[in-house]
Amino acid sequence: MSSHREAPGILKDPCADNTDTYAFVSDNNTVTLITSYIPVEAPAGGPNFYEFGDDVIYQIKFDNDGDGHVDVTYEFRFRTEISNPSTFLYNPGPIESLDSANWNRRQFYKVTRVDTRKNKKTVLADGLACPPCNIGPLSTPDYASLATAAVHDLPGERKVFAGQRAEGFFVDLGAIFDLGILRPVQQLHELFGLTVPLLANSALGVNTTAAVNVHTIALQVPMADISHDGTTPTDPASPKSVVGVWTAAKRRKVSIRTDARDAEGNGHVQSGPFVQVSRLGNPLFNEVLVPMPRKDYWNQLPPYFDDKFVDGVAHPELAVLLPVLYPGVFPNLAALTASGKERTDLVAILLTGIPGGIVPGFQNSMAATPADELRLNMAIPPAAAPSNLGLIGGDPAGFPNGRRVFDDVVTIELRCIAGATYPLIDPTFVPDGAAGIITPGLTSSDTDLTAKGTEKFLPTFPYLGLPYSGYSNPSTTPVAV
């Protein structure tokens, strides 16, 4: 998945595990940043429903000069309050407001802005309420109103939300990691002697993340809040219009479990400075491009160390595997990988930004420092007719120019790795026909913009849809009798 099970260590720590990061232009003056945690939440999650970690620092980070170092950070710290310690229930009655007496386990949070260059921290708000999880029609009878009430205004024309949302990322995870089953060429897969009669007949994929939830932090800020010179960018050709975005989670360096207990029976002691345990810029970077023994190491590093991982981008393993898995389907890709040439197209897309002059009228590069960041050209307005294939679909407002919630990043990155973008740096290269059509094979309800405005995506902040409830989740809805 985008970053749901990307490293052996962090998958055991879901509260600190980034699932997806999004960054896109909201309007002429603002940018929206979204980061989600706690992968694949089952909506029916009682009696202990999902929540952010009180012992985690969640961060949205910005690099506005291209050196891979953070310049502006928004930090989020959560605290949990229990109103009735004598009950095991999350709620003994309907939760009809954010201050309902029936809601027994509430979360609040503090938002802090950190300006690294000025060495300045500013607490923008404290005591902001999260909404409850979406339990069902009796416990959360008007969930939409609870979610709306949890959208908070911050000083400086900023806006924030933190709480449960519907998972927006879509992928046929089962097919992709079953030795790379891709559509529409699945019947040409090398089967290694196995008989899989359904393979040739399976034209459509299965959305692995359908009908699950995540915990999301969404932030909307003025462009001038994060730009290099503190102004609103207007020139798409200027490096000052670009900002690099990534998110991170930190925990205390030392965690000790003891036999001693405090008044509440806890025997878990944490101490020392906070250290990074998870980060996320471009989708699928750690999953697909970082070797397994180095994945947890990658999660601990800041982006300015990503020169250590350039080789995995310049010589991606998946580009070598595709011609093996699909004999005769990717002959030009096979020749390219055999030549040993570096995939400088992928390095630009994922690590340095695309410089001007490569794609007509487009650039999102600040400097040549390799760093895994979502690079967003803030001077490019939202598309009037967006394509969920982003830049390769003729829409410069989409991935890899930032990332919108509906961008089909799996298809985009598969096609790029398969060679669809290599002609940008070598016009003599002809991509294989399959490079422009391969996809996980999901249906329009999973991937098209027609889903926008339904439960999956919303046209306004916080953009990810209302979370699925435990009672009415499609996989658990009772059958009428």
Secondary structure, 3 states (H helix, E strand, C coil): CCCCCCCCCHHHCHHHCEEEEEEEECCCCEEEEEEEEEEEECCCCCCCCCCCCCCCEEEEEEECCCCCCCCEEEEEEEEEEECCCCCCCCCCCCCCCCCCCCCCEEEEEEEEEEECCCCEEEEEEEEEECCCCCCCCCCCCCHHHHHHHCCEEECCCEEEEEEEEECCCCCCHHHHCCCCCCECCHHHCCCCCCCCCCCCCCCCCCCCCCCCEEEEEEEEEEHHHCCCCCCCCCCCCCHHHEEEEEEEEEEEEEEEECCCCCCCCCCEEEEEEEEEEEEECCCCHHHHHCCHHHHHHHHHCCHHHHHHHHHHHHCCHHHHHHHHHCCCCCHHHHHHHHHCCCCHHHHHHHHHCCCCCCECCECCCCCCCCCCCEEEECCCCCCCCCCCCHHHHCCCCCCCCCECCCCCHHHHHHHHHHHHCHHHCCCCCCCCHHHHCCECCCCHHHHCHHHECCCCECCCCCCECCCCCCCCCCCCCCCCC
